[in-house]
Amino acid sequence: MLAAERLGGADYDGDMVKTIADPIINACVRRNYDIDRFQKYKSLENRENIPLLMIPAAEPRIASAHDWEARFEAVRDTFFSRVGQICNAALDRSIIAYNENSEDEERQRCREETELLAILTGLEIDAAKSGVRPDLEEFLGQRTVRRTPFLQYKYLAEHAGERRAWYEPTHAAKLKAFFDKVDWSQVDSNVERLPYLANQLKKHTPKLKTVPMRDEELFTFAAQPDWQSKLDKGILGMVSSLLKDYEACLSRIRACRAPVRSKGRKNDVERILFSRGQEESWDADELYAQLGELPPERVAEVLEALRRDDGWQFLDANARERFLLELLPEFDELFDLLADFRFGGYRVLWDILLDIDQENTAQNRKWLNRDGDSPAFTAMMEAYQKKTASQSYRDAVSAKCRELLDGIVKPVTAVRYVVALGKRGLLWDLLPDAVLPNVLEVRHAE
C-alpha cells in the first residue's frame, strides 16, 4: 500500500496516484482515517501506509463544439472560479479549528471541513478542464460558521490607497467603523485579534522625537564658549544672505517643477449637478473650459463681487439675473444653471471661478526669474537653467552657491559661519570637503 495524495490541479484518472513521503501530510490525512468507521479498510493492517486519500474521479463533460450555448458555458466556466470563496470559507473554519479556546467537538468538525475544502480547491481548478464543478452548496450556500472579521480588515488594508468617490467615507472612517462594531473582548482567536492589537499598538506607541546633538559635541571650534562672538559680523551677514538666497532658489525651482493642481472643487460641482439630476445636461469640464476663457483680472473681479457682505449667496432670483448680466454678460446661456441655488447651487459659480483663479496664480508662480531677485539668486537660477540633462537641479545650484561662498570666506572657516546661523543641514550640500577638519574626534571603547 502506498501513502498517496493528489495535489490540486494535476491531471489524474482512476489508476494514477502520486506518492508523498512527507510525514506531516500523511499525519493530517491519517487523523481523519477511522478504520472502525469504514468496513472496507479493515483489511489494511499496516497503519503507516494507511493515509491513502481517496478522491473520486469525474468523467469530463463532453459537449459539441458547434453548440453556441455549450461554447459560452465552456468559456464562462474557464474564467469563473470559486477558489477565492473556497479559501475564505476555509479561513473561517481554520480560525475555529486552531483556536485553543474553541470546544473540542467544534474544533474537530472545522478541522475536517478545512481539509476537505483544500481538496475541493483542486477539484474547482480541475473544473476548468473537465467541466464538472464540485458541489459547494454545503459551504458557500449556507452559513455554518460565523464570518471572521479578519477578512474585512484585510480587504480594507488592501484598498487603503484607492481613490474613493465623493459620497464614500474615507479610509480612516471605514477603519474606525470596523473597530467600533466588533466586540473585541469576545474575540479569543489570536489571528482575529491581530488587527485590534496592531491598532492599539499604533494608538498607544508614542512617536520618536529626534534630539539633535549640540554644536560643542560635534565640532572642535564649538568647544570654546565664546566662539560665536569671535566671528566677523560682516562676513556673517553676507553668508546669511547667501544661504537665504540658496534656500529660496531651491524652493522656487521645486514649486515650478511641481504640476499644477487644478479643479480641486470639481467633485463638489459634480455632486450638485447629480443632486439636481443635471449630470447629463451639463458637463463640469465644459463649464470649466467656458469660464476659463475669462482673463485673470476678470476672474478676480467676479470673485471679489462674490465675496461682498451682500454677496452672491444672499441674492434673490431677480438679483442673481442682474448680477450675472452685469459681470458675465457673455455667458447668458449659463444663467439658468448658475442662478439655480437648489442643493447648494450657489457654489457652482464660486467653486469654478475659485479653481480657475488658483490655477492662474499657480501659473504665474512658474516664472523662474522675477523682478527684485538679488544678483546671487539670479546667478544660481541661471546655473539651474544651464545645467546638463544628467545633472540634478540641486547639484547645479549647490555648485554655484559654493562658488559664491568661496568668494566670501575660506571653506574651512565657512563651516563656523554656517553652524552659527543654525544651517548645519546645508554643510553636506555646500561644504562636504571642509566638514571633516572641523569635526570633533570621539574615541569609542573597543
N, C-alpha and C positions, 0 to 999 in steps of 0.2 A: 504494500500500500504506500502511496506517495502523499506527502503533505503538499497540497496544491491549492492555489487561488488564482483566479483570473483577474488581471488588472483592468480597470475601466478603460474602454475604448479599443481594446485589442480584438482582432478577429478570432472567432472560436467556432467550434462545432461540437457535436456530441462526443467525438473521440479524441479531442485535444485538451490537454491540461498544461498548465505552466507551473513548474515546481518552484517553491520558495522555501529556502532553508532558514529564513530569519526566525529565531525563536520567539521574538516579540509578536510577530504577526501570527504565528502558529498558536501562541498562547491566547491571543484575542479571539481566534476562531474556536479554539478548544473550549473556551469558557462558556460558549453558547451551545456546546455539543453535549446533549444529555442522552447517554446510551439507553438508560432505562425508559426514556420517553419515546424513543424511536426504536421499534422492534427490529427493523431491518439492519440496524447497525450492531446488534448484539454479537454478531459473529466476528467483529473486529476486536481482537484481544490486545493488540499492541497499542497502548494508549499514546505512545509517542508519535504514531503515524495517523492518529485519529483526525486531526484537523483537515479533512477533505471538504472543502467548501463547495457545495452543490449549487450551481447557478443554472436555472432552466434555460435550455436553448429555445430560440424562437425562430420559426420559419420566416424568411423575408417575404414581404408583401409584393406580389407581382402585379404590375399594372401595365396597361397598354400605353405606349409612347404616343399614340395617335389620339388619346383621350385628353382633351384640354383640361378637364377638371382634375384628372389624375396628375397631369403635369403641374398644375397650380398647387395641388396639395403636396407634391414632392418638393417643390421649391419652398413652399411655406414651412414644411416640417424641417427642411435643411437649415433654415435660418431662425426658426423658432425653437429655442432651447429653454428648458426649465431648470437648468443646472443651478442658476443663481437662487431660485426659490427653494430648491432642494438643500443647498448649502445653508440658507437662512433657517430652514426648518431643523437641520442638523445642529446648528449652533444653539437654537432654543433648547434642544434636548440635551446637548452636551453640557450646558450650563448647570442643569439639574443633575446629570449623570455623574459629574465630577465635583459636585458640591458636597463637602463632608457634612453639612448641616441638613441635607435632604434625607427623607425617610428611605430606608434600605430598599423597600419594595419599589418605590418610585424611582430610585436611582437605577435599579436593575432594569426596569422597563425602559427608561430613557436610554440606558446604555445599549440595550439590544436594538432599539429603534435607530440610534445614531449609527451603529454599524450596518444596519440594514439600508439606511439612506446612502451610505458610502457605496454599496452595491448598486442601488438604483441610479446613482450618478453615472456609473459606467453604462448601464442599460439605456439611460437617456441620451448619452453620447452616441451609442451604437444605433439609436433610432434614426439618426440622420442617414444611415446606410441601409438599415433593414426596413425602415418604415413602420416598425412595430414599437409603439411607445408604451412604457410601463405604466401601470395604474398607480397614480399618486393621490387618489381621492382621499385615502385614509390620512395622509399627512398634509396635503395642501387644501383639501376641501373642507376639513373640519378642524377646529382648534382644540387639540387635546392637551397642549401645554401653553402657558402664557408666553407672549412675545417678550423677549428680553429688551430692555431699554438700551442696551449696548449698541444694537444695530441702528437705532435712531441717532444716537450720539455719533456713531461712525459716519452716517450719512451727512450730518451737519458739519462734521470736521472736513469731509471730502469736498463739500461745496462751499467752503468758507470764502474762497476768493472769487466766486462767481458774481457777476453783476445781477442786481435784482431790479425788478420793476418798481415803479414809483409807489404802487399800492401795497407792496410786500414789506413785512417788518425786516429790520436789519438783522445781520447775523448775530450780533450781541443780544438782541431782543429774543431771537429764537433760542439761543443757548440759555438765557435766563428763564424762559418759559419751560424749557426742558428740565432744568434742575429744580424748578419750583413745583412741578407737577408730580415728581417722583418722591415717595416717602422713603428716604434713604435709610432710615432707622430699621425698616423692614427688609432691606436688601442684605442678604448674608453671603452671597456669592462673591468671591474675590474678584473675578473677572468683571462682573457687573458693577462693582464698587470702584473700579479703576477711574472712570470719568469723574465721579464725585471726589475721589481722593486727589486727583490731579487738579481739579478746580479749587479745592480747599488749599492745596499746596501753593497754587499760584496766588490765591487771595491773601494768604497769611504769611507769605515769604516777603520780607522787606527787600526793596531794591538796593543793590550795592551802590554806595556813594564813593566815588573816587576822591581821594585826598591827595592833591599834588604835593610833591616834595618842595621844601623851602629852597630858596636860592643858595643859602650857605651850605646846604647838603649836597649840592651838585657842582658848584663852580669854585675855583680856587680864589678868585678875586672877591667873591662874596663872603669870604671868611672874616674880612675886616668890617666892623660895624658901620663905619662911615664911608664905605666905598662909593656910594651914590653921590655924596656931596663933593667928591673929587672929580666928577665928570664935568666936561665943558658944556655950559648951558647952551651956547650957540650951536655946537655940534648936536647936542641932544634934541634941540628944536628942529634942525634940518632932518635928522634921522626920523623923528616922529612924523614930520610932514611927508617924507618919502614913503614910510610904511603905510600911512593912511591912503596915499595915492595907490600904492600897490594893492591893498585890500579892496579899495573901491574899483580899481580896474578889473580885478578878477570877478568881483560881484557883478559888474555891468556886463562882462563877457558871458557869464553864466545866465544872466537874465535875457540876453539877446539870443543865446543858443537854445533856450527853452522854448518849446512850442507854445503858441498862443492858445489858451483855454477859452473857447468860445461857446456860446449858447448854454451857459450853466443853468439857466432857468427854463430851458426848453421843455423839460418834463412837466413843470407847472402849467405851461401854456397848453400842452397836450392833454393834461388832466382836466383842465377847464373845458376844452373843446369836447373831450369824451363825455364829461358830465352833462353837457348840454346837447349831446347827440349830434355834434357838428364835425366829428372827426373825419367824415367822408367828404364834407363840403369844403373844409378849409385845411390846408396843409401848413404845418408850423414852419417848415423850411422855406416855403414860398412866402410866408409872411415876413420872415427874417430877411429874405432876399429883397422884397419890395421896400421895406423900411430901411434896409441897409444902404439904399441909394442916396439917402439924405446926406448932405455934408456934415462933418463932425460938429460944426458950430450950430447947425440947425438942431441936431440931436440934443446938444447941451441946452439949447434954448427951450425945447419942449420939455425936457426933464426938469428944468428949473420951474416951469409953469406947473408941472405936475406936483412939485414939492410945496407949493404955496399952502398956507393955512386953510384957505378956502378952495383947496385944490381938487383934483380930478375925482377922488372917491366920494366927495360930498356934493357933487353936481347932480341936478335932476336931469330928466331926459332931454328937455329943450336946451338946457345949458350945455349939455355934452355935445349936442349938434353944433352949437355956436363955437364951442371951444375947438372942436376938430376943424370947423370951417375956417377959423381964424389962423390956426397954427399948421394944419396939414391939409390945405385945400386940394392938393394934387392926389390925395388918396380918398376921394369921395366914395369909391366903390367899397371901401373898408369901413365906412361909418357905422353901418348896421352892426357889424361884428364888434368893433371897438367900443361902441356905446352900449352894448349889452352887458349888464352887470350881474346877470344870473350866475350863481355858483362862483362868486369871486371874480367875475369877468372884468372888473376894473383893473385887474392885474395884467391882463394881456398886453395892453399898450405899454404899461410901465415895465414889465419884465423884458419885453423885446427891445425897447429903447435902452434899457439899462445894460443889457448884454452887448448891444451894439456900441454903446459909449465905452464900456470897459475894453472891448476889442480894439476900438480906435486908440484908447490910451495905451494899451499894450503894444500896438504897432508903433506908436510914437517912441516908446521906450527902446525900440530896436535899433535906434541910431547909436552907433559906437562912438562917434566924435560929436561933441556938443560944445556950445558956447560956454565959456567960463572954465574949461578944463585947464589945469596947470601944465606947464611945459613938461614936467616929469610924467604926469599922467598921459599926455599926448605921445610922448616918446615910447612909453610902454604899450600903449594901444597900437601904435604903428608897428611895433615889434610883433604884436599878435597878428596884425593884418598881413605882414610879410613873411610869416612863418611857413615852413615847408609842410607838405601834407603829412609826412611821417612824424612831425614834431607836435607835441601836445601844447595846448594853449597856455597851460600853467608853466611849462618849461620855458617857452618863449618869453613870457612876461617876467619870470624869475631871473632869466639871464640878463635882461635889460635892466631890471631893478638892481641886480648885483653890480652891474657896470656903473650905474649912477651912485650906488652906495660906496664903491671903491673910490670914487672921486671926492667923497666927503671925509672918510676916515679909513684907516687901515683895517683889513678884515679881522685880525686877531683882537684889535681894540673895539671893533664894531660890535662884537658879541656882548660886551658890557653894556653898550647903549641899548641894544635890543632887549636884553634882560631887564634893564632898569625901566624900560617902557612897558613891561609886562607882556611882551610878544615872544616868549620863549618858543612857541609853536612855529614861528617863522624861521628859526635858526636852520632847520634842515632844508628849507626851500632856498634860502639866500646864502647861508654861511656854513655849509656842511663840512668844508675843509678846515675851518677855523674853530670848530667846536671842541675838538679833541684836546688841543693845547690848554684849554680853559677848564676842562673837566677835572673835578676833584677825584684823585685816585683813592679807592677804597679797598683795603685788604680784607679778604674773606678768610675765615678759618678753614684750614684744609682738613 
